[in-house]
Amino acid sequence: MIRGAIWFTVGASISLWLYIRASNEAAEDGSGEYFVLWGLMAYGAFRFLRGLYWYLAPQTLVDD
């Protein structure tokens, strides 16, 4: 669960940094391009939510 939160935070932080950098470039020369790391954030969100589910309902791991 913690690792999922870390993956999501890293993806969001890098995306934010790229956006800020692109907006500074746009202010200087009128064009800026940035990337949003959707895959990294989606993977982190999936791992976080899966871990949260297993944390809240641990009995589902041992039931057949």
Beta strands, then each sheet from edge to edge (+ up, - down):
end
